[in-house]
Amino acid sequence: MKNFFSFHDVENINDLLANALEIKKNPFSQQEIGKNKTVGLLFFNPSLRTRVSSQKAAYNLGANVWVLNAGSDAWTLETEDGVVMNGDTQEHLKDAVRVLAKYCDLLGVRTFPKLQNKEYDYNEVLFHKILSESSVPVVSLETATLHPLQSFADLITVAEHSHFQSERKKVKVVLTWAPHPKKLPQSVPNSFAQWFSNVDWIDLTIVQPKGYELNPEFTQGAAIEYDQDKALEGADFVYAKNWSSYEHYGQILSQDESWTITMEKMKRTNNGKFMHCLPVRRNVIVTDEVLDSDYSLVTSEAENRIYSAQTVFHELLKNS
């Protein structure tokens, strides 16, 4: 692994998962990996779990950490190439990244789409510019189209709470669209679909209203449904998430409250567990009754953000 952007940067997912589960058992056992190393974290948008879990992951490995919020902690960055910088931007992204890479051994970067230009977002223009200028490995802390550390944490969570290891049968996982008052990117569901459709012990179903189909590049291998009740039947895990339309890019086509996950819907499952990446809009995405019940894994899932990041940092730092 040279950088970490998507599922396709992982050589063997089962080996990486096994490493994560071992690291979680003894998170301080690999501190020689991070000794005298520094992890840099560059954020272009707000974060709670990603920021703090990445810091904790680096500390567990014995590494130092710095965190920079682009736009508030530093000069305003120019991201376009070839421009005459006689306006409001004071420093070019190229210069900033080249310098920041000298201040760390591993650079984590979080970017975010504007949901205005599908081609710009899906070409990951900003992230790839950073990748091309960095002289150290780069880890995606979420980009315009993917959130791989979240998906890896989700996989760790499912592995911990599933029967696949003992019963050797596939686990039914359902990714369901849910309503939200604001337009949100497709990065979490894209990444979840990419990871979970490529794991051989998982049977993934994606259910959404018409018009909310994700980019098929990420959903190959998953069953596609439009009837939520039907999709939830017999599910072992239910992952609820809102996303805006991919086809009608960035648009909200529906806020249908009947898609909210309730206790009645969870009763259709195989005593299934509820998952969400957080932050979550209570009683919009999911009811309090579900979120605060034994069905819910959201806190355990958030904790596993530490170990997904730590496992990836470990892989990259040991080779650096």
C-alpha positions in Angstrom: 0.0 0.0 0.0 1.6 3.3 -1.1 -1.4 5.6 -0.5 -5.0 5.0 0.8 -7.8 6.3 -1.2 -10.2 3.4 -1.9 -10.8 -0.3 -1.5 -8.6 -0.9 -4.5 -5.5 0.2 -2.5 -5.9 -2.8 -0.3 -4.0 -5.9 -1.4 -5.9 -8.4 0.7 -9.0 -7.2 2.6 -9.2 -10.3 4.8 -5.5 -9.8 5.9 -6.1 -6.1 6.6 -9.3 -6.9 8.6 -7.4 -9.6 10.6 -4.7 -7.0 11.3 -7.3 -4.5 12.5 -8.9 -7.0 14.9 -5.5 -7.9 16.3 -4.5 -4.2 16.7 -7.8 -3.5 18.6 -6.9 -6.3 21.1 -3.6 -4.6 21.9 -3.5 -1.1 20.4 -0.2 -0.1 22.0 1.8 -3.1 20.8 3.2 -1.5 17.6 4.6 1.8 19.0 8.0 1.2 17.5 6.3 1.9 14.1 5.5 5.4 15.0 8.6 6.3 17.0 10.1 9.6 15.8 7.4 9.7 13.1 4.8 12.5 12.5 1.3 12.2 11.1 -0.1 15.3 9.6 -3.9 15.9 9.3 -5.2 18.5 6.8 -8.9 19.3 6.9 -10.8 21.3 4.3 -14.2 20.8 6.1 -15.4 20.1 9.7 -14.9 16.8 11.4 -15.5 15.1 14.8 -14.8 11.4 14.6 -12.4 11.5 11.7 -10.3 14.2 13.4 -10.1 12.7 16.9 -10.0 9.0 15.9 -7.1 9.8 13.5 -5.2 11.6 16.3 -5.8 8.7 18.7 -4.7 6.2 16.1 -1.4 8.0 15.6 -0.8 8.3 19.4 -1.5 4.5 19.7 1.3 4.0 17.2 3.7 6.2 19.2 3.6 9.0 16.5 3.4 12.7 16.9 0.5 14.5 15.3 -0.3 18.0 13.9 -3.7 19.2 12.6 -4.3 22.0 10.2 -7.7 23.4 9.2 -7.3 24.9 5.7 -8.9 28.3 5.5 -8.9 29.1 9.2 -5.5 28.0 10.6 -3.4 29.1 7.6 -3.4 31.3 4.5 -6.3 31.1 2.2 -5.3 28.5 -0.5 -5.6 28.8 -4.2 -6.4 25.5 -5.8 -6.6 26.4 -9.5 -3.5 26.1 -11.7 -2.2 28.9 -13.8 -4.1 31.7 -12.1 -2.8 35.2 -11.5 -3.0 35.3 -7.7 -3.9 39.0 -7.3 -7.2 38.3 -5.4 -8.1 36.9 -2.0 -5.9 33.8 -2.0 -2.4 34.1 -0.4 -0.8 30.7 -1.0 -1.1 28.1 -3.7 -2.1 24.6 -2.8 1.1 23.3 -4.6 3.4 25.2 -2.3 1.4 24.4 0.8 1.4 20.7 0.2 5.0 20.5 -0.8 5.9 22.2 2.5 3.5 20.2 4.7 4.9 17.0 3.3 8.3 18.0 4.8 6.6 18.3 8.2 5.3 14.8 8.4 5.9 11.2 7.4 2.2 10.6 6.5 -0.4 13.1 5.4 -4.1 12.6 6.0 -6.4 14.8 3.9 -10.1 15.4 4.2 -11.9 17.2 1.3 -15.5 17.7 0.5 -17.7 18.1 -2.7 -19.6 21.2 -3.5 -22.2 19.0 -5.3 -22.3 21.5 -8.2 -20.1 19.9 -10.8 -20.3 16.1 -11.0 -17.3 15.9 -13.3 -15.1 17.9 -11.0 -16.1 16.0 -7.9 -16.0 12.5 -9.5 -12.6 13.2 -10.9 -11.4 14.0 -7.4 -9.6 17.0 -8.7 -8.5 18.5 -5.4 -7.5 15.3 -3.8 -5.4 14.2 -6.8 -3.7 17.6 -6.8 -2.6 17.0 -3.2 -1.6 13.5 -4.0 0.6 14.6 -6.9 2.4 17.2 -4.8 3.0 15.2 -1.7 6.3 13.5 -1.2 4.9 11.3 1.6 2.0 8.7 1.6 -1.4 10.3 1.6 -4.5 8.9 3.4 -8.0 9.9 2.5 -9.9 11.1 5.5 -12.9 11.5 3.1 -13.0 12.9 -0.3 -15.7 14.1 -2.7 -16.7 10.5 -3.7 -15.3 8.1 -1.0 -14.8 7.7 2.7 -12.6 4.6 3.0 -11.6 4.8 6.7 -15.3 4.9 7.6 -16.1 1.9 5.4 -13.2 -0.1 6.9 -14.4 0.8 10.4 -17.9 -0.4 9.3 -16.4 -3.7 8.1 -14.6 -4.2 11.4 -17.9 -3.6 13.2 -19.8 -6.1 11.1 -17.0 -8.7 11.5 -17.1 -8.3 15.3 -20.9 -8.7 15.5 -21.6 -11.3 12.8 -21.8 -15.1 12.5 -19.7 -15.6 9.3 -16.7 -17.0 11.1 -18.5 -19.7 13.0 -21.4 -20.5 10.6 -19.5 -19.9 7.3 -22.5 -18.4 5.6 -23.0 -15.0 4.0 -24.1 -12.0 6.2 -27.0 -10.0 4.8 -26.2 -6.3 4.9 -28.7 -3.6 3.7 -27.6 -0.1 2.8 -30.8 2.0 2.9 -31.4 5.6 1.9 -33.1 7.7 4.5 -34.5 11.3 4.5 -32.5 14.4 5.4 -33.3 18.1 5.2 -30.0 19.0 3.4 -28.3 17.7 0.4 -25.5 15.4 1.3 -22.7 13.8 -0.9 -22.5 10.2 -2.0 -19.1 9.6 -0.5 -20.2 7.4 2.5 -22.7 5.2 0.5 -20.3 5.0 -2.5 -17.5 3.8 -0.3 -19.7 1.4 1.7 -21.0 -0.1 -1.5 -17.5 -0.5 -2.9 -16.1 -2.2 0.2 -19.1 -4.4 1.1 -19.7 -5.6 -2.5 -16.1 -6.8 -2.7 -16.1 -8.9 0.5 -16.9 -12.5 -0.3 -18.7 -13.3 3.0 -21.2 -10.4 2.6 -24.4 -10.3 0.7 -25.1 -6.6 0.1 -28.5 -5.0 -0.9 -28.8 -1.3 -1.6 -32.3 0.1 -1.4 -33.4 3.7 -2.3 -36.2 5.6 -3.9 -36.2 6.0 -7.7 -33.7 8.7 -8.8 -31.3 8.0 -5.9 -29.3 5.2 -7.6 -25.6 5.5 -6.8 -22.9 5.5 -9.5 -22.8 1.9 -10.8 -19.0 2.0 -10.7 -19.3 1.5 -6.9 -22.4 -0.8 -6.7 -21.3 -3.7 -8.9 -22.0 -6.9 -7.2 -24.8 -5.5 -4.9 -28.5 -6.3 -5.3 -30.5 -3.1 -6.0 -33.9 -2.6 -4.5 -36.6 0.1 -4.3 -38.9 -1.5 -1.7 -37.4 -0.8 1.7 -39.6 -3.3 3.6 -38.7 -6.0 1.2 -35.0 -5.3 1.4 -35.0 -5.3 5.2 -36.5 -8.8 5.4 -34.0 -11.1 7.1 -31.2 -8.5 7.2 -28.4 -9.0 9.7 -27.2 -5.4 9.5 -29.1 -2.2 8.5 -26.9 0.8 7.5 -29.0 3.9 7.0 -27.6 6.9 5.2 -28.9 9.9 3.3 -27.4 10.9 0.0 -28.4 13.4 -2.7 -29.1 12.3 -6.3 -26.2 11.1 -8.4 -28.1 11.2 -11.7 -29.6 14.7 -11.0 -26.4 15.7 -9.3 -26.6 17.0 -5.8 -30.4 17.4 -5.9 -32.9 16.4 -3.2 -35.7 14.6 -5.0 -37.5 13.3 -2.0 -37.8 13.8 1.8 -40.1 10.9 2.2 -40.4 10.3 6.0 -41.7 6.7 5.4 -38.0 5.8 4.8 -37.0 6.7 8.4 -35.8 3.6 10.2 -38.2 2.7 13.0 -38.5 -0.2 15.5 -41.2 -1.7 13.4 -38.8 -1.8 10.4 -36.0 -3.3 12.5 -38.5 -6.1 13.5 -38.5 -7.2 9.8 -34.8 -8.1 10.1 -33.0 -11.2 11.4 -32.6 -9.5 14.8 -30.5 -7.2 12.8 -28.1 -4.5 14.1 -28.5 -0.8 13.1 -25.5 1.2 11.8 -24.8 4.8 10.9 -21.6 6.7 10.4 -22.7 9.7 12.5 -23.5 12.5 13.0 -27.1 11.4 12.7 -30.3 13.4 12.5 -32.4 11.8 15.2 -36.0 11.1 14.3 -35.2 11.9 10.7 -32.8 9.2 9.6 -33.7 6.9 12.5 -35.9 7.1 15.6 -34.6 7.5 19.1 -36.1 4.2 20.0 -33.8 2.4 17.6 -30.8 4.5 18.1 -30.8 4.1 21.9 -31.7 0.4 21.8 -29.6 -2.8 21.8 -30.1 -2.9 18.0 -27.7 0.1 17.6 -24.0 -0.3 17.0 -23.3 3.4 16.2 -21.0 4.0 19.2 -19.0 0.8 18.6 -18.8 1.7 15.0 -17.4 5.1 15.9 -14.9 3.6 18.2 -13.7 1.4 15.3 -12.7 4.5 13.4 -9.6 4.5 15.7 -8.6 1.0 14.6 -9.4 1.4 10.9 -7.1 4.5 10.9 -4.5 2.8 13.0 -4.3 -0.2 10.8 -3.9 1.9 7.7 -1.3 4.2 9.3 0.6 1.2 10.5 0.7 -0.3 7.0 2.0 2.9 5.4 4.4 3.9 8.2 6.1 0.5 8.3 6.9 0.8 4.6 8.0 4.4 4.7 
